[in-house]
Amino acid sequence: MVIADFLERNARLYPSETALVEINPSEERDKAVTWREASLIESALPDAPYRRAISWKDFDRQANRFANLLLSRSTSRGTKVGILMMNCLEWLPIYFGILKAGCIAVPLNFRYSSEEIRYCLGLADVEVLVFGPEFVERVDAIQGELPAVRMMFFVGREKPAYAEDCMGLVNFCSSGAPPVALQETDHAAIYFSSGTTGFPKAILHDHRALVSSCQTEQNHHGQTREDVFLCIPPLYHTGAKMHWFGSLLSGSRAVLLRGVTPEWILRAVTEEKCTIVWLLVPWAQDLLDAVDCGRVDLRHYLLDQWRLMHIGAQPVPPSLIKRWKRIFPNHQYDTNYGLSESIGPGCVHLGVENIRKVGAIGVPGYLWQARIVDEQGREVPQGQIGELAVKGPGVMLCYYKNPEATAEVLRDGWLYTGDMARADEEGFIYLVDRKKDVVISGGENIYPVQIEDFLRRHDRVKDVAVIGLPDQRLGEIAAAIIEVKEGMSCTEEEIAAFCEELPRYKRPRRIIFDHVPRNPTGKIEKPVLRERYCHGRLVEAQVSG
């Protein structure tokens, strides 16, 4: 079985039912519909957002058309096709068209600079690039420096001269299934690591891994055909797409929302009757803050059908979930742990039945195994800290064209995650920190996540990141970069006094008030902070230890 089999099944069983909805609050309501079969723009309210929808039948037909376009252009099994687009109704049909043609989909981070785009296209041997209007300027800058790229397809208006009109060509292609026989062992997709230690690595997965992620996700969250999934994170990332795979497996509707304000999230839940919402930590914090300060009145929204809020992609502060449950006491909650190397979410998950264990990332997910090991790969005693290793059908095949890096993390079928963790007496796993983020100060290991979780309890702290800074005497010291809640103020002395509850060696030696940068998947960009503060670009306050 391959991932496209589920799409073809849904098109056969539920042809006229809605598969995908796109809501874009920033777009004008009269924007031209790209898919010829794509449904309608609804206009119930004067300020109604731009809305499009597509049925399962048309979803499958458009995927077939794009596959047939690729095949008509001399692509073959294994041709790499890059996708550089914002979330939109075209994204997933193009992705599935690539797979149906026997090609390999290569989604690209929408925040990449021109240089990063060029690097990743070259690393993955991309021959065909599909890109949207938001990226014209960046592609312009490098379009003469991509010797392997022989075709560029543009999705949008005002096509650049060097690209072809993707949707104009697709609409003249056959909507019949392409004549390509796929196997579960065929290569399917290349995703990129988040690049927290330099340029990203290319992660190769096969169809078996994609199918397994469908099964894991649906097992964890029990999607039925009555569910409606609100997808806000970018589809280029494994997390968003693999959570949507639960909708694919159950034949249920999903909503792609291109807006992250609390008002738009709640409005989408209300108007589209969403039952499952996957949030990142900053979005959940913003929503709670908006409720607390009175900017958002929950009485204005219809939320009774919303049954599950889950968070992944980063450590989740227990204080955030306790706060969420106070405001939304009837919501189920789950957190999922995963990596692009383990096909996104779910290799470890908490489970909605384990709310008492908030703070843990959970237990091995459906079809997965996990263990915590020392430097020699031996399991550590219960309660001790070691590196988390996982094993299951979603483990990557390799880092593409990088056997040395592959050998570092893949050993006897186990993926060594680089995350430090511990397990309690019931087997629940708690993340301690990234192996490379551990601060070693005066010979003591300091785990930044523990300090971050503590500081988030402060009622004026919106976000916090703890990093190590060089110190001549101790080797490193812990520095806390603190983002204060809007409209509030805080002083170094207040934070230092708050931290007196911590053991002395864990107290941050420097306190810096600034914005905490996060990438599109919600992870703190600690390399950015290290670069900024190790060079002393901002004034830092020394706190006595």
C-alpha positions as CSV (number, residue, x, y, z in Angstrom):
1,M,0.0,0.0,0.0
2,V,1.2,3.6,-0.8
3,I,-0.1,6.9,0.6
4,A,-2.0,7.8,-2.6
5,D,-4.2,4.7,-2.2
6,F,-6.1,6.5,0.6
7,L,-6.8,9.5,-1.6
8,E,-8.1,7.3,-4.4
9,R,-10.3,5.4,-1.9
10,N,-11.8,8.7,-0.6
11,A,-12.4,9.9,-4.1
12,R,-14.3,6.7,-4.8
13,L,-16.3,6.5,-1.6
14,Y,-16.9,10.2,-0.8
15,P,-16.6,11.9,-4.2
16,S,-18.7,15.0,-3.5
17,E,-17.8,15.5,0.1
18,T,-15.4,18.4,1.0
19,A,-11.8,17.3,1.5
20,L,-10.0,20.6,2.0
21,V,-11.0,24.1,2.8
22,E,-8.6,27.1,2.5
23,I,-9.3,30.2,4.6
24,N,-7.1,33.2,3.9
25,P,-8.1,36.3,5.9
26,S,-5.6,38.5,4.2
27,E,-6.8,37.8,0.6
28,E,-9.4,39.8,-1.3
29,R,-12.7,38.0,-1.7
30,D,-12.7,38.3,-5.5
31,K,-9.4,36.5,-6.1
32,A,-9.5,34.1,-9.0
33,V,-10.0,30.5,-8.2
34,T,-7.0,28.5,-9.3
35,W,-8.4,25.0,-9.6
36,R,-11.1,25.0,-12.2
37,E,-13.1,22.5,-10.2
38,A,-12.3,24.1,-6.9
39,S,-15.5,25.1,-5.3
40,L,-16.7,28.4,-4.4
41,I,-16.0,31.7,-2.6
42,E,-18.6,32.1,0.1
43,S,-19.9,35.6,0.9
44,A,-22.2,35.3,3.9
45,L,-20.7,38.3,5.7
46,P,-19.3,41.7,4.4
47,D,-16.0,40.9,6.1
48,A,-16.0,37.2,5.2
49,P,-12.5,35.8,4.6
50,Y,-11.5,34.4,1.3
51,R,-12.6,30.8,1.3
52,R,-12.1,28.0,-1.2
53,A,-12.9,24.3,-0.9
54,I,-12.3,21.1,-2.9
55,S,-14.0,17.8,-2.9
56,W,-12.3,14.4,-2.6
57,K,-13.0,13.6,-6.2
58,D,-11.5,16.9,-7.5
59,F,-8.6,16.6,-5.1
60,D,-7.7,13.2,-6.7
61,R,-8.4,14.5,-10.2
62,Q,-6.1,17.4,-9.7
63,A,-3.4,15.2,-8.3
64,N,-3.7,13.0,-11.4
65,R,-3.5,16.0,-13.7
66,F,-0.3,17.3,-12.1
67,A,1.2,13.7,-12.2
68,N,0.4,13.5,-15.9
69,L,1.9,16.9,-16.5
70,L,5.1,15.7,-14.9
71,L,5.1,12.5,-16.9
72,S,4.6,14.5,-20.1
73,R,7.8,16.4,-19.4
74,S,10.1,13.4,-19.3
75,T,10.2,13.0,-15.5
76,S,10.8,9.4,-14.3
77,R,10.6,7.4,-11.2
78,G,12.8,9.1,-8.6
79,T,12.8,12.6,-10.1
80,K,13.0,15.2,-7.3
81,V,10.3,17.9,-7.4
82,G,10.6,20.8,-5.1
83,I,7.5,22.6,-3.5
84,L,8.1,26.2,-2.4
85,M,4.6,27.4,-1.6
86,M,2.6,28.8,1.3
87,N,-0.3,26.7,2.6
88,C,-3.0,26.8,0.0
89,L,-5.6,24.6,-1.7
90,E,-3.1,23.7,-4.4
91,W,-0.4,22.4,-2.0
92,L,-1.6,18.9,-1.2
93,P,-2.9,18.0,-4.8
94,I,0.6,19.0,-6.1
95,Y,2.3,16.9,-3.4
96,F,0.1,13.9,-4.2
97,G,0.6,14.4,-7.9
98,I,4.4,14.2,-7.4
99,L,4.0,10.9,-5.6
100,K,1.5,9.5,-8.1
101,A,4.0,10.2,-10.9
102,G,6.6,8.1,-9.0
103,C,8.6,11.2,-8.3
104,I,10.0,12.3,-4.9
105,A,8.4,15.3,-3.3
106,V,10.8,17.9,-1.8
107,P,8.9,20.5,0.4
108,L,10.9,23.6,1.2
109,N,10.7,25.8,4.2
110,F,8.9,29.1,3.3
111,R,11.3,31.1,5.4
112,Y,14.4,30.0,3.5
113,S,16.5,32.8,2.1
114,S,17.6,32.6,-1.5
115,E,20.9,31.0,-0.5
116,E,19.2,28.4,1.6
117,I,16.8,27.6,-1.3
118,R,19.7,27.2,-3.7
119,Y,21.6,25.0,-1.2
120,C,18.6,22.7,-0.5
121,L,17.7,22.4,-4.2
122,G,21.2,21.4,-5.0
123,L,21.6,19.0,-2.0
124,A,18.4,17.1,-2.9
125,D,19.1,17.1,-6.7
126,V,15.8,18.8,-7.5
127,E,15.1,18.9,-11.2
128,V,11.6,20.5,-11.1
129,L,10.5,23.4,-8.9
130,V,6.9,24.5,-8.2
131,F,6.7,27.8,-6.5
132,G,4.2,30.5,-5.5
133,P,4.1,34.3,-5.8
134,E,5.5,34.9,-2.3
135,F,8.8,33.5,-3.5
136,V,9.4,35.3,-6.8
137,E,11.9,37.7,-5.5
138,R,13.9,34.9,-3.8
139,V,13.8,32.7,-6.8
140,D,14.7,35.6,-9.1
141,A,17.9,36.0,-7.2
142,I,19.1,32.5,-7.9
143,Q,17.3,31.2,-11.0
144,G,20.5,31.4,-13.0
145,E,22.4,29.4,-10.4
146,L,20.4,26.1,-10.4
147,P,22.0,23.9,-13.0
148,A,20.1,20.8,-12.0
149,V,16.7,22.5,-12.2
150,R,15.4,22.1,-15.7
151,M,11.7,23.1,-15.2
152,M,10.0,25.7,-13.1
153,F,6.2,25.8,-12.6
154,F,4.6,28.9,-11.1
155,V,1.3,28.8,-9.2
156,G,-0.3,32.2,-9.2
157,R,-0.7,35.4,-11.2
158,E,2.0,37.4,-13.0
159,K,4.2,34.5,-13.9
160,P,8.0,35.2,-14.1
161,A,9.4,34.9,-17.7
162,Y,11.6,31.9,-16.7
163,A,8.7,29.8,-15.3
164,E,5.6,28.1,-16.8
165,D,2.0,28.6,-15.8
166,C,1.4,25.5,-13.7
167,M,-2.4,25.7,-13.4
168,G,-2.9,26.7,-17.0
169,L,-1.0,23.6,-18.1
170,V,-2.6,21.3,-15.5
171,N,-6.1,22.1,-16.7
172,F,-5.3,20.6,-20.1
173,C,-3.9,17.3,-18.7
174,S,-5.7,14.1,-18.3
175,S,-7.5,13.6,-14.9
176,G,-7.1,9.8,-15.2
177,A,-4.8,7.9,-12.9
178,P,-1.2,8.0,-14.2
179,P,0.2,4.6,-15.5
180,V,2.7,4.3,-12.6
181,A,2.8,1.3,-10.3
182,L,4.1,2.3,-6.9
183,Q,5.5,0.1,-4.1
184,E,5.7,0.8,-0.4
185,T,9.5,0.6,-0.6
186,D,9.7,3.4,-3.3
187,H,11.3,6.6,-2.2
188,A,8.5,9.2,-1.6
189,A,9.8,12.4,0.0
190,I,12.8,14.4,1.1
191,Y,12.2,16.7,4.1
192,F,14.8,19.0,5.6
193,S,16.0,19.1,9.2
194,S,15.3,22.4,11.0
195,G,18.9,23.4,10.5
196,T,19.5,24.3,14.2
197,T,23.2,23.3,13.8
198,G,23.9,24.9,10.5
199,F,22.5,24.2,7.0
200,P,19.7,21.6,6.9
201,K,20.2,18.0,6.2
202,A,18.0,16.2,3.6
203,I,15.9,13.4,5.1
204,L,14.8,10.6,2.8
205,H,11.6,8.6,3.4
206,D,9.7,5.9,1.5
207,H,6.0,5.3,1.0
208,R,6.0,2.8,3.9
209,A,6.9,5.6,6.3
210,L,4.2,7.9,5.1
211,V,1.5,5.1,5.4
212,S,2.7,4.3,8.9
213,S,2.3,7.9,10.0
214,C,-1.3,7.8,8.9
215,Q,-1.9,4.7,11.0
216,T,-0.1,6.2,14.0
217,E,-1.9,9.5,13.9
218,Q,-5.4,8.0,13.5
219,N,-4.7,5.5,16.3
220,H,-3.7,8.3,18.7
221,H,-6.5,10.8,18.0
222,G,-9.3,8.6,16.7
223,Q,-10.4,10.7,13.8
224,T,-13.7,9.8,12.3
225,R,-15.5,11.1,9.2
226,E,-17.3,13.5,11.5
227,D,-14.1,15.3,12.6
228,V,-12.9,18.5,11.1
229,F,-9.2,19.2,11.5
230,L,-7.9,22.8,11.7
231,C,-4.4,22.9,10.2
232,I,-2.4,26.1,10.8
233,P,1.3,25.1,10.7
234,P,3.1,25.0,7.4
235,L,2.6,21.9,5.2
236,Y,6.2,21.7,4.2
237,H,6.9,20.4,7.7
238,T,6.3,16.8,8.5
239,G,4.3,17.6,11.7
240,A,1.4,19.5,10.0
241,K,1.2,17.0,7.1
242,M,1.3,13.9,9.2
243,H,-1.3,15.1,11.5
244,W,-3.5,15.8,8.5
245,F,-2.8,12.2,7.4
246,G,-5.3,11.2,10.2
247,S,-8.0,13.1,8.2
248,L,-6.8,11.4,5.0
249,L,-7.2,8.0,6.6
250,S,-10.6,8.7,8.1
251,G,-11.9,10.6,5.0
252,S,-12.7,13.7,7.0
253,R,-12.5,17.3,6.2
254,A,-9.5,19.6,7.0
255,V,-9.3,23.4,7.0
256,L,-6.1,25.2,6.1
257,L,-6.1,28.5,7.9
258,R,-3.6,31.2,6.8
259,G,-3.7,33.3,9.9
260,V,-2.6,32.7,13.5
261,T,-4.4,35.4,15.5
262,P,-6.6,34.2,18.3
263,E,-9.6,35.8,16.6
264,W,-9.1,34.0,13.3
265,I,-8.4,30.6,15.0
266,L,-11.6,30.9,17.1
267,R,-13.6,32.1,14.1
268,A,-12.4,29.3,11.9
269,V,-13.3,26.8,14.7
270,T,-16.8,28.3,14.9
271,E,-17.6,28.7,11.2
272,E,-16.1,25.4,10.0
273,K,-17.2,23.5,13.0
274,C,-13.6,22.3,13.7
275,T,-13.3,19.5,16.3
276,I,-9.5,19.0,16.3
277,V,-6.9,21.9,16.5
278,W,-3.2,21.4,16.5
279,L,-1.4,24.5,18.0
280,L,2.1,25.5,18.6
281,V,3.1,26.9,22.0
282,P,3.2,30.6,20.9
283,W,-0.3,30.4,19.4
284,A,-1.8,28.8,22.4
285,Q,-0.1,31.4,24.7
286,D,-1.5,34.2,22.5
287,L,-5.0,32.8,22.6
288,L,-4.9,32.5,26.4
289,D,-3.5,36.0,26.8
290,A,-6.2,37.4,24.5
291,V,-8.9,35.7,26.7
292,D,-7.3,36.8,29.9
293,C,-6.9,40.5,28.9
294,G,-10.5,40.6,27.6
295,R,-9.6,41.2,23.9
296,V,-11.4,37.9,23.0
297,D,-14.8,37.1,24.5
298,L,-15.4,33.3,24.1
299,R,-19.1,33.9,24.3
300,H,-19.0,35.2,20.8
301,Y,-17.9,31.9,19.4
302,L,-19.4,28.4,19.0
303,L,-16.8,26.0,20.4
304,D,-18.8,23.1,21.9
305,Q,-17.8,20.7,19.1
306,W,-14.1,21.4,19.6
307,R,-13.0,18.2,21.4
308,L,-9.2,18.0,21.1
309,M,-6.3,20.5,21.4
310,H,-2.9,19.0,20.9
311,I,0.6,20.5,20.7
312,G,3.8,19.2,19.3
313,A,7.1,20.3,17.7
314,Q,8.6,21.6,21.0
315,P,8.6,21.0,24.7
316,V,5.3,22.1,26.2
317,P,5.3,24.0,29.5
318,P,3.1,22.3,32.0
319,S,1.9,25.7,33.2
320,L,0.5,26.4,29.8
321,I,-1.7,23.3,29.8
322,K,-2.9,23.9,33.3
323,R,-3.9,27.3,32.2
324,W,-5.6,26.0,29.1
325,K,-7.6,23.5,31.0
326,R,-8.9,26.2,33.3
327,I,-10.3,28.1,30.4
328,F,-11.3,25.0,28.3
329,P,-12.0,22.3,30.9
330,N,-13.8,20.0,28.4
331,H,-11.0,19.8,25.9
332,Q,-9.0,16.6,25.5
333,Y,-5.3,17.4,25.4
334,D,-2.4,15.5,23.9
335,T,1.2,16.2,23.0
336,N,3.2,14.5,20.4
337,Y,6.9,14.1,20.1
338,G,8.6,13.4,16.8
339,L,11.3,14.5,14.4
340,S,11.4,14.8,10.6
341,E,13.8,11.9,10.8
342,S,10.9,9.9,12.4
343,I,8.3,11.1,9.9
344,G,7.0,13.8,12.1
345,P,4.7,13.4,15.1
346,G,3.8,10.4,17.1
347,C,6.8,8.2,17.8
348,V,6.2,9.2,21.4
349,H,2.9,10.7,22.6
350,L,1.2,11.5,25.9
351,G,-2.3,10.2,25.1
352,V,-5.6,12.0,25.9
353,E,-6.2,9.6,28.8
354,N,-2.9,10.7,30.5
355,I,-3.7,14.3,31.3
356,R,-2.4,13.6,34.9
357,K,1.1,13.3,33.3
358,V,1.2,16.8,31.8
359,G,4.9,17.6,31.5
360,A,5.8,14.3,30.0
361,I,6.0,13.7,26.3
362,G,4.5,10.3,26.9
363,V,5.1,6.7,26.0
364,P,6.1,5.0,22.7
365,G,3.5,5.7,20.0
366,Y,1.5,3.2,18.0
367,L,4.0,1.0,16.1
368,W,7.0,2.6,17.9
369,Q,9.6,1.6,20.5
370,A,11.7,3.9,22.6
371,R,14.5,3.7,25.0
372,I,16.9,6.0,26.9
373,V,20.6,5.2,26.5
374,D,24.1,6.3,27.6
375,E,27.0,7.2,25.3
376,Q,27.7,3.5,24.7
377,G,24.1,2.8,23.6
378,R,23.2,1.0,26.8
379,E,19.9,1.6,28.5
380,V,20.2,3.8,31.6
381,P,18.5,2.9,34.9
382,Q,15.0,4.3,35.4
383,G,15.1,8.0,36.4
384,Q,18.5,8.7,35.0
385,I,19.1,11.0,32.1
386,G,20.3,9.7,28.8
387,E,19.7,10.1,25.0
388,L,16.3,9.2,23.7
389,A,16.4,6.6,20.8
390,V,13.3,5.5,18.9
391,K,12.6,2.6,16.5
392,G,9.6,2.1,14.1
393,P,8.4,2.0,10.5
394,G,8.7,5.8,10.2
395,V,12.4,6.0,10.7
396,M,14.1,7.7,7.8
397,L,16.1,5.7,5.2
398,C,19.1,8.1,5.5
399,Y,20.3,11.6,5.3
400,Y,20.4,11.9,1.5
401,K,24.0,11.9,0.2
402,N,25.4,12.1,3.7
403,P,26.5,8.6,4.9
404,E,28.6,10.0,7.7
405,A,25.8,11.9,9.3
406,T,23.5,8.9,8.8
407,A,25.8,6.6,10.6
408,E,25.9,9.0,13.6
409,V,22.2,8.7,14.3
410,L,21.1,5.4,12.8
411,R,22.4,2.3,14.6
412,D,20.8,-1.1,14.3
413,G,17.5,0.4,13.2
414,W,17.4,2.8,16.2
415,L,17.3,6.5,15.6
416,Y,19.3,8.5,18.1
417,T,17.4,11.7,18.5
418,G,19.9,14.0,20.1
419,D,17.3,14.7,22.9
420,M,18.2,14.1,26.5
421,A,15.4,12.5,28.5
422,R,14.4,10.5,31.5
423,A,11.6,8.0,32.3
424,D,9.6,7.8,35.5
425,E,8.5,4.6,37.3
426,E,5.5,4.2,35.0
427,G,7.6,4.5,31.8
428,F,6.5,8.0,30.9
429,I,9.3,9.9,29.2
430,Y,10.2,13.5,30.0
431,L,12.4,15.6,27.8
432,V,15.3,17.2,29.6
433,D,16.9,19.1,26.7
434,R,18.6,18.9,23.4
435,K,22.0,17.1,23.8
436,K,23.7,20.0,22.1
437,D,21.9,22.6,24.2
438,V,23.1,21.3,27.5
439,V,25.0,24.0,29.4
440,I,28.1,22.7,31.3
441,S,28.9,25.2,34.0
442,G,31.7,24.5,36.4
443,G,31.4,20.8,35.7
444,E,27.6,20.7,36.3
445,N,25.2,19.8,33.6
446,I,22.4,22.4,33.3
447,Y,19.4,21.6,31.2
448,P,17.8,24.8,29.8
449,V,14.3,23.3,29.4
450,Q,14.0,22.8,33.2
451,I,14.9,26.5,33.8
452,E,12.6,27.7,31.0
453,D,9.6,25.7,32.4
454,F,10.3,27.2,35.8
455,L,10.5,30.8,34.5
456,R,7.3,30.5,32.5
457,R,5.4,30.2,35.9
458,H,6.1,33.9,36.4
459,D,2.9,35.8,35.7
460,R,4.7,38.4,33.6
461,V,6.8,36.1,31.4
462,K,5.3,35.3,28.0
463,D,8.3,33.3,26.6
464,V,11.8,32.4,27.6
465,A,14.9,30.8,26.2
466,V,18.0,29.7,28.2
467,I,21.3,29.4,26.4
468,G,24.9,29.0,27.5
469,L,27.4,31.8,27.1
470,P,31.1,31.5,27.4
471,D,32.7,32.2,30.8
472,Q,36.4,32.3,31.5
473,R,36.1,30.7,35.0
474,L,33.1,28.3,34.6
475,G,33.4,27.5,30.9
476,E,29.7,28.4,30.4
477,I,27.0,30.2,32.3
478,A,23.3,30.0,31.8
479,A,21.6,33.1,30.4
480,A,17.9,33.6,30.3
481,I,16.4,35.6,27.4
482,I,12.9,36.7,28.6
483,E,10.0,38.0,26.6
484,V,7.6,39.9,28.8
485,K,3.8,39.8,28.3
486,E,2.4,42.7,26.3
487,G,1.6,45.7,28.4
488,M,3.6,44.5,31.4
489,S,7.1,45.2,32.7
490,C,9.6,43.3,34.7
491,T,13.0,43.9,36.2
492,E,16.2,41.8,36.5
493,E,15.9,42.0,40.3
494,E,12.3,40.5,40.2
495,I,13.5,37.6,38.0
496,A,16.6,37.0,40.2
497,A,14.4,36.9,43.3
498,F,11.9,34.5,41.6
499,C,14.8,32.2,40.7
500,E,15.9,31.8,44.4
501,E,13.6,28.7,44.5
502,L,16.0,27.0,42.1
503,P,19.2,25.3,43.2
504,R,22.0,27.8,43.1
505,Y,23.8,26.2,40.1
506,K,20.6,26.3,38.0
507,R,19.9,30.0,38.5
508,P,20.6,32.0,35.3
509,R,23.7,34.2,35.7
510,R,22.5,36.6,33.1
511,I,19.0,38.0,32.4
512,I,18.2,39.6,29.1
513,F,14.8,41.1,28.2
514,D,14.2,40.6,24.5
515,H,11.9,38.9,21.9
516,V,12.4,35.1,21.8
517,P,12.6,34.1,18.2
518,R,10.9,30.9,17.0
519,N,10.9,29.1,13.7
520,P,7.7,28.3,11.8
521,T,7.3,25.0,13.7
522,G,7.5,26.8,17.1
523,K,11.0,25.8,18.1
524,I,13.2,28.4,19.8
525,E,16.0,29.5,17.4
526,K,18.8,29.2,19.9
527,P,21.6,29.5,17.3
528,V,20.2,33.0,16.5
529,L,20.3,33.9,20.2
530,R,23.8,32.5,20.7
531,E,25.1,34.5,17.7
532,R,23.4,37.7,19.0
533,Y,24.6,37.5,22.6
534,C,27.9,35.8,22.4
535,H,29.0,38.8,20.4
536,G,27.7,41.3,23.0
537,R,25.4,43.1,20.6
538,L,23.0,44.0,23.4
539,V,23.6,45.2,26.9
540,E,23.3,42.3,29.3
541,A,22.8,42.4,33.0
542,Q,25.1,40.4,35.3
543,V,23.2,38.8,38.2
544,S,25.2,37.7,41.2
545,G,25.2,33.9,41.7
